[in-house]
Amino acid sequence: MAQLINLTLLVMLLLSLFSIEALAEPSMKRPQRGYHRQTVAYIKGSCQTTLYPDLCRRSLHRFVSSNIQSPEHLTHVALSMSLSRALHTREYLVQLAKQFEALTNSNNRRDYFVVQDCFKQIDDSVDELGHSIKELERLNKIPTTLINDDVLWHISNVETWMSTALTDASTCVDYFPGRRMSKMKAAIRGKVLNVAQVTSNALALFHRYAAKYREVAQAKKP
């Protein structure tokens, strides 16, 4: 419980730093007054490397006032957003599980166990994304001029945690194949699919960021 509280507080702090409104997704077409056009262009260009560029641009647009101009800053924002979405989805699944637990007929019990299994996957994703952020913060403190095996180890750790988080969220999506679903199941699928997609985008942005470290490491090899 203490670990959960600490992780939640960490996310709240990260999101407040970037002025996140968790459900807002404004358009990228017309930057509002005061937004930084260079940051808009930077986000748009960076998102082209992701599997879901439209979602990437929409979800990151709210951060343009943070003047994002570097791969490390953009990766940190994207990863923090993934964790925020995962936390929101986990809380949603907790509330659903409580509702099903009070019901007794066999159909509702089956749904309860599906929700429970999905919750476990998203709960794991929350932990893994939290580990990813901590590793990324360690990596961000190391200048590219000091590349060594320890740096590459941090990169590998971030990639492992993020990839595992993506796998867990995608596994949850597979519980809801999308055929003849109830509104409740469709809502669950939509939320966990969003977690998987924003995590996929964050991983792609991290790969772009980590490439500069790998390039320096490769250049140093005899």
C-alpha positions in Angstrom: 0.0 0.0 0.0 2.8 2.4 0.9 4.5 1.6 -2.5 1.2 2.4 -4.3 0.8 5.7 -2.4 4.4 6.7 -3.2 4.0 5.8 -6.9 0.7 7.7 -7.1 2.3 10.8 -5.5 5.2 10.5 -8.0 2.9 10.5 -11.0 0.9 13.4 -9.6 4.1 15.4 -9.2 5.3 14.6 -12.7 2.0 15.4 -14.3 1.7 18.7 -12.4 5.1 19.7 -13.7 3.9 19.4 -17.2 0.4 20.9 -16.6 -1.5 17.7 -17.7 -5.2 17.6 -18.0 -5.7 13.8 -18.1 -8.6 13.6 -20.4 -8.1 16.6 -22.7 -6.9 15.9 -26.2 -6.8 19.2 -28.2 -6.2 19.3 -31.9 -2.7 19.8 -33.3 -4.0 21.9 -36.3 -4.1 25.3 -34.7 -1.8 26.1 -31.8 -3.6 28.3 -29.2 -2.3 31.7 -28.2 0.9 31.4 -26.1 1.8 27.9 -27.4 5.3 27.5 -28.7 5.3 26.8 -32.4 8.7 25.3 -32.4 7.6 22.8 -29.8 4.5 21.9 -31.8 6.8 21.3 -34.8 9.2 19.3 -32.7 6.4 17.1 -31.3 4.9 16.5 -34.7 8.3 15.5 -36.2 9.1 13.2 -33.3 5.8 11.5 -33.4 6.4 10.4 -37.0 8.7 7.7 -35.6 5.8 6.1 -33.6 3.3 3.5 -34.6 0.4 5.8 -33.7 1.5 9.3 -34.8 -1.9 10.9 -34.7 -2.5 9.8 -31.1 1.1 10.8 -30.2 0.6 14.3 -31.6 -2.8 14.7 -29.9 -1.8 13.5 -26.5 1.5 15.4 -26.4 0.0 18.7 -27.7 -1.0 19.7 -24.2 2.6 20.0 -23.3 3.7 22.5 -25.8 3.7 25.3 -23.2 6.5 23.3 -21.5 8.8 24.2 -24.4 9.9 20.7 -25.2 12.9 20.8 -27.4 14.9 17.6 -26.6 14.4 13.8 -26.9 15.0 13.3 -23.2 12.4 15.8 -22.2 9.8 14.5 -24.7 10.5 10.9 -23.6 10.0 11.8 -20.0 6.7 13.5 -20.8 5.4 10.6 -22.9 6.4 8.0 -20.3 4.8 10.0 -17.5 1.6 10.2 -19.6 1.7 6.4 -20.1 1.9 5.9 -16.4 -0.9 8.3 -15.8 -3.2 6.5 -18.2 -2.3 3.1 -16.7 -3.1 4.4 -13.2 -6.4 5.8 -14.4 -7.3 2.5 -16.0 -6.3 0.5 -13.0 -8.6 2.5 -10.8 -11.4 2.0 -13.3 -10.9 -1.8 -13.2 -10.8 -1.8 -9.4 -14.2 -0.1 -9.3 -15.6 -2.5 -11.8 -14.3 -5.5 -9.9 -16.0 -4.3 -6.7 -19.3 -4.1 -8.6 -19.0 -7.6 -10.0 -17.9 -9.0 -6.7 -21.3 -8.2 -5.2 -23.1 -10.1 -7.9 -23.7 -13.9 -7.8 -24.9 -15.2 -11.2 -22.5 -17.2 -13.3 -22.3 -14.7 -16.2 -21.3 -11.9 -13.8 -18.8 -14.1 -12.1 -17.1 -14.9 -15.4 -16.9 -11.1 -16.2 -15.5 -10.6 -12.7 -12.6 -13.0 -13.3 -11.9 -11.4 -16.7 -11.8 -7.9 -15.1 -9.5 -9.3 -12.3 -7.1 -10.8 -14.8 -7.0 -7.6 -16.8 -6.5 -5.6 -13.6 -3.4 -7.8 -12.8 -1.9 -7.0 -16.2 -2.5 -3.3 -15.9 -1.2 -3.4 -12.3 2.0 -4.9 -13.5 2.2 -2.2 -16.2 1.9 0.5 -13.6 4.9 -1.0 -11.6 6.9 -1.4 -14.8 6.3 2.1 -16.0 7.2 3.4 -12.6 10.5 1.5 -12.8 11.1 2.9 -16.3 10.7 6.5 -15.2 13.2 6.0 -12.4 15.7 4.5 -14.8 15.2 7.3 -17.3 15.8 9.9 -14.6 19.1 8.2 -13.8 20.0 8.1 -17.5 19.1 11.8 -18.0 21.8 12.7 -15.4 24.6 11.2 -17.5 26.1 13.4 -20.3 26.6 11.7 -23.6 30.4 12.4 -23.2 30.5 9.8 -20.4 29.2 6.8 -22.3 30.1 3.5 -20.7 28.6 0.0 -20.1 26.7 1.4 -17.1 24.9 3.8 -19.3 24.0 1.1 -21.8 22.8 -1.0 -18.9 20.4 1.8 -17.9 19.1 2.0 -21.5 18.5 -1.7 -21.6 16.6 -1.5 -18.3 14.3 1.2 -19.5 13.6 -0.7 -22.7 13.0 -3.9 -20.8 10.5 -2.3 -18.3 8.7 -0.4 -21.1 8.5 -3.4 -23.4 7.1 -5.6 -20.5 4.6 -2.9 -19.6 3.5 -2.8 -23.3 3.2 -6.6 -23.4 1.1 -6.6 -20.2 -1.3 -3.9 -21.5 -1.6 -5.7 -24.9 -2.4 -9.0 -23.1 -5.3 -7.2 -21.3 -6.5 -6.0 -24.7 -6.6 -9.6 -25.9 -9.1 -10.4 -23.2 -11.6 -8.3 -25.2 -11.5 -9.4 -28.9 -14.0 -6.8 -30.1 -16.9 -9.0 -31.2 -20.3 -8.6 -29.7 -19.1 -6.9 -26.6 -21.2 -5.2 -24.0 -20.7 -1.4 -23.5 -18.8 -2.2 -20.3 -16.4 -4.5 -22.1 -16.0 -2.1 -25.0 -15.2 0.7 -22.4 -12.5 -1.5 -20.8 -11.0 -2.4 -24.1 -10.9 1.2 -25.2 -9.0 2.2 -22.0 -6.5 -0.6 -22.0 -5.9 -0.2 -25.7 -5.1 3.4 -25.1 -2.6 2.4 -22.4 -1.0 0.0 -24.8 -0.8 2.6 -27.7 0.6 5.5 -25.6 3.1 3.1 -24.1 4.1 1.9 -27.6 4.6 5.6 -28.6 6.6 6.3 -25.5 8.9 3.3 -26.2 9.4 4.5 -29.8 10.4 8.0 -28.5 12.8 6.4 -26.0 14.4 4.4 -28.8 15.0 7.7 -30.6 16.5 9.3 -27.5 18.7 6.3 -26.7 20.1 6.2 -30.2 22.5 9.1 -29.5 24.0 7.2 -26.6 24.4 4.0 -28.7 26.0 6.0 -31.5 28.6 7.5 -29.2 29.3 4.1 -27.7 29.7 2.6 -31.1 32.1 5.3 -32.1 34.3 4.7 -29.1 34.8 1.0 -30.0 38.2 0.3 -31.4 
